[in-house]
Amino acid sequence: MAQAPDDAVDRLYGLPREDFVGERDALAKELRGSGQRDEAAAVKALKKPTVAAWVVNMLVRHETEQVDQVLAVGAALRDAAQSLDGKELRELTKQRRQLTAAVTTRARGVAVSLGSKVTQAVADQVESTLTAAMLDPDCARGLRSGLLVTHLTSTGLGESAAGAAVALPEALGFAASSAPPPAEQPVGRPDLKVVPDPDADAKKVAAAEAAMEAAEAVEASARATYDEAERAVTELEARSLQVQGELEERRRQIAELEETAEEVEEELDEADDARTEARTSLRKAEQAREQAETTLERLRKKP
């Protein structure tokens, strides 16, 4: 018996990206074989996610609680921002960017743990999706669905385009199933707390608290990045010392070989001189022998 389409879609978008098309087509064939032609056609029409969409979908599934907290912070920031002045809004925007950068770093870590590297271009699209989810409630629902087929963009103004970025029209009301965290997780995972819905008189305080949460998340992410860089430097310093030692040994060997080569060159010159002298002596000996032979033959011919 085939899976229910909703469960099937959720499962498909939780697969490794390279397995999506094969599994989708196999499921559509199974549904068609069981007489569920409409469901089979709907499954067959599902789009393969872009790399950025896949990374976000994996983040949603493997870091569900983290994503829920980020979306809650985004909702509180949207509400609090309504009562802030220009300077405070600029500071809030800065903190929001720092938060999305920190979560993007986490998303890259999830992808790497699942065996996929993330280019800077893809990371930019992931960060754009996280920003859109913090600015736009529909984009937040699209992200939480875990059924993105492309990355999200939003300015928080105007009509949302979140519906076009998800696999199914009803996906904006869907919550992706959770999966176990990847085996290897980067150090310093941000621990964000949900900001409560502030009262009208406390919105500035709520915004400041949310900004502090963002700053703490960025600090944790930066600390994790620093720790990884520190470990890399330590390993490379040790390797550098080893290579320098090997290089010095090779230089010593080369110096010895160069000295030996000079000695051999001198011996070769001496041997060549000795050969020249020997050749001269040989020519003289040959001439003396020829003269002796001539004299002997002449004497033998006398009566």
C-alpha positions in Angstrom: 0.0 0.0 0.0 1.4 3.4 -1.0 1.9 6.1 1.6 -0.6 8.9 1.9 0.5 11.7 -0.5 1.1 14.2 2.4 3.4 11.8 4.2 5.0 10.9 0.9 5.7 14.5 0.0 7.2 15.2 3.4 9.5 12.1 3.0 10.6 13.1 -0.5 11.7 16.5 0.6 13.6 15.0 3.5 15.8 12.8 1.2 19.3 13.5 -0.1 18.8 15.8 -3.1 20.4 13.4 -5.5 17.8 10.7 -4.6 14.8 13.0 -5.1 13.9 12.3 -8.8 14.4 8.6 -8.6 12.3 8.2 -5.4 9.6 10.6 -6.7 9.2 8.7 -10.0 9.1 5.4 -8.1 6.4 6.6 -5.8 4.4 8.0 -8.7 4.6 4.6 -10.4 3.5 2.8 -7.2 0.5 5.2 -6.8 -0.5 4.8 -10.4 -0.2 1.0 -10.1 -2.6 1.0 -7.1 -5.2 3.0 -9.1 -4.4 6.4 -7.5 -3.9 8.2 -10.7 -4.6 11.7 -9.5 -2.2 11.3 -6.6 0.4 9.8 -8.9 0.2 12.8 -11.3 0.5 15.2 -8.3 3.6 13.4 -7.1 5.1 13.2 -10.6 4.7 17.0 -10.9 6.7 17.7 -7.7 9.8 19.8 -8.4 13.3 18.9 -7.3 14.5 21.5 -4.8 17.4 23.8 -5.7 20.5 23.3 -3.6 19.7 26.3 -1.4 16.1 25.1 -0.8 17.4 21.6 0.0 19.8 23.0 2.6 17.0 25.0 4.3 14.7 21.9 4.2 17.4 19.9 5.9 17.9 22.7 8.5 14.2 22.6 9.3 14.1 18.8 9.7 17.4 18.4 11.6 17.2 21.5 13.7 13.4 21.8 14.1 13.5 23.4 17.6 16.2 25.8 16.5 14.1 26.9 13.5 11.0 27.3 15.6 12.9 29.6 18.0 14.3 31.7 15.1 10.8 32.1 13.6 9.4 33.1 17.0 12.2 35.7 17.4 11.4 37.0 13.9 7.7 37.3 14.8 8.6 39.3 17.9 11.0 41.5 16.0 8.3 42.3 13.3 5.9 43.3 16.1 8.4 45.3 18.1 9.8 47.1 15.0 6.5 49.0 14.5 7.2 51.3 17.4 10.9 51.9 16.9 12.5 55.1 15.5 15.0 55.2 12.6 18.1 54.7 14.6 16.7 51.8 16.6 15.3 50.3 13.4 18.8 50.4 11.8 20.3 48.7 14.9 17.5 46.1 14.8 18.2 45.5 11.1 21.9 45.0 11.9 21.1 42.5 14.6 18.7 40.6 12.4 21.4 40.3 9.7 23.8 39.0 12.3 21.2 36.4 13.4 20.5 35.2 9.9 24.2 35.0 9.2 24.7 32.8 12.4 21.8 30.5 11.4 23.1 30.3 7.9 26.4 29.1 9.3 24.5 26.4 11.2 22.6 25.4 8.0 26.0 25.0 6.2 27.1 22.8 9.1 24.1 20.6 8.8 24.6 20.3 5.0 28.3 19.4 5.5 27.3 16.8 8.1 25.0 15.2 5.5 27.8 15.1 3.0 27.1 18.2 0.9 29.3 21.2 0.6 27.7 24.6 0.4 29.1 27.3 -1.9 29.0 31.0 -1.0 26.4 31.6 -3.7 24.1 28.9 -2.1 24.8 30.3 1.4 23.7 33.7 0.2 20.4 32.2 -1.0 20.0 30.4 2.3 20.5 33.6 4.2 18.0 35.4 1.9 15.5 32.7 2.8 16.0 33.1 6.5 15.8 36.9 6.2 12.5 36.6 4.3 11.1 34.3 7.0 11.9 36.9 9.6 10.4 39.7 7.6 7.3 38.0 6.2 4.9 35.6 8.1 4.0 33.7 4.9 7.7 33.2 4.1 8.1 31.9 7.7 5.3 29.4 7.1 6.9 28.4 3.8 10.3 27.8 5.5 8.7 25.8 8.3 7.0 23.5 5.8 10.3 22.0 4.8 8.9 21.7 1.3 10.7 24.6 -0.4 11.6 24.1 -4.1 13.5 27.4 -4.4 14.9 30.0 -2.0 12.7 32.8 -0.6 13.1 36.5 -0.9 11.1 39.3 0.7 11.4 42.9 1.8 8.5 42.5 4.3 6.4 44.9 2.1 3.9 44.1 -0.6 2.4 40.7 -1.6 4.3 37.6 -0.5 5.6 35.2 -3.1 6.0 32.4 -0.6 3.4 30.2 -2.3 5.4 29.9 -5.5 8.5 28.7 -3.6 6.8 25.6 -2.0 6.1 22.2 -3.5 2.3 22.4 -3.0 -0.2 25.2 -2.6 -1.3 23.9 0.8 2.4 23.7 2.0 2.1 27.0 3.8 0.1 25.3 6.4 2.4 22.3 6.7 5.1 21.6 9.3 7.9 19.3 8.2 8.6 16.2 10.3 11.7 16.3 12.5 14.8 14.1 11.9 17.7 13.3 14.2 20.4 15.9 14.3 23.4 15.1 12.0 26.1 13.0 13.7 28.7 15.7 13.6 27.6 19.1 14.8 29.6 22.3 14.9 30.5 23.7 18.3 28.7 26.7 19.6 25.2 26.1 18.4 23.1 29.2 19.1 20.5 28.8 21.8 17.8 31.2 21.0 14.8 31.7 23.2 11.3 32.6 22.1 10.5 36.3 22.7 7.0 36.7 24.1 4.5 38.9 22.3 5.2 42.4 23.9 2.6 44.8 25.1 2.4 48.2 23.3 4.4 49.9 26.1 7.1 47.3 26.1 7.9 46.9 22.5 11.2 48.7 22.6 12.3 46.5 25.5 11.3 43.4 23.5 13.2 44.6 20.5 16.3 45.1 22.6 15.9 41.7 24.2 15.5 40.1 20.7 18.6 42.1 19.5 20.5 40.7 22.5 19.4 37.2 21.6 20.7 37.8 18.0 24.0 39.1 19.3 24.4 36.1 21.6 23.7 33.8 18.7 26.2 35.6 16.5 28.8 35.4 19.3 28.2 31.6 19.7 28.5 31.1 16.0 31.6 33.3 15.8 33.1 31.4 18.8 32.5 28.1 17.0 34.1 29.4 13.8 37.1 30.7 15.8 37.5 27.3 17.7 37.5 25.5 14.3 40.0 28.0 12.9 42.2 27.6 16.0 42.2 23.8 15.6 43.0 24.2 11.9 45.9 26.5 12.7 47.3 24.2 15.4 47.2 21.2 13.0 48.7 23.2 10.1 51.5 24.6 12.4 52.4 21.0 13.4 52.3 20.0 9.7 54.4 23.0 8.8 57.1 22.1 11.3 57.1 18.6 9.9 57.4 19.8 6.3 60.2 22.2 7.3 62.1 19.4 8.9 61.7 17.2 5.8 62.7 20.2 3.7 65.9 20.8 5.8 66.8 17.1 5.5 66.3 17.2 1.7 68.5 20.4 1.5 71.2 18.6 3.5 71.0 15.7 1.2 71.2 18.0 -1.8 74.2 19.8 -0.4 75.9 16.4 0.2 75.1 15.3 -3.4 76.4 18.6 -4.8 79.6 18.2 -2.9 79.9 14.6 -4.1 79.2 15.8 -7.7 82.0 18.4 -7.5 84.4 15.7 -6.2 83.3 13.3 -9.0 83.8 16.2 -11.5 87.3 16.8 -10.3 88.1 13.1 -10.5 86.6 13.0 -14.0 88.9 15.8 -15.1 91.9 14.0 -13.6 90.9 10.7 -15.3 90.4 12.5 -18.6 93.9 14.0 -18.3 95.4 10.6 -17.5 93.5 9.1 -20.5 95.0 11.8 -22.8 98.5 11.1 -21.5 98.0 7.4 -21.9 96.7 7.9 -25.5 99.9 9.9 -26.3 102.1 7.2 -24.8 100.1 4.6 -26.7 100.7 6.4 -30.0 104.4 6.7 -29.3 104.6 3.0 -28.4 102.8 2.1 -31.6 105.1 4.2 -33.7 108.2 2.6 -32.0 106.8 -0.9 -32.7 106.1 0.0 -36.3 109.7 1.2 -36.7 111.1 -1.9 -35.1 109.0 -4.1 -37.4 110.3 -2.2 -40.4 113.9 -2.5 -39.3 113.5 -6.2 -38.6 111.9 -7.0 -42.0 114.7 -5.1 -43.8 117.4 -7.0 -42.0 115.8 -10.4 -42.7 115.7 -9.6 -46.4 119.5 -9.1 -46.7 121.5 -12.0 -48.4 
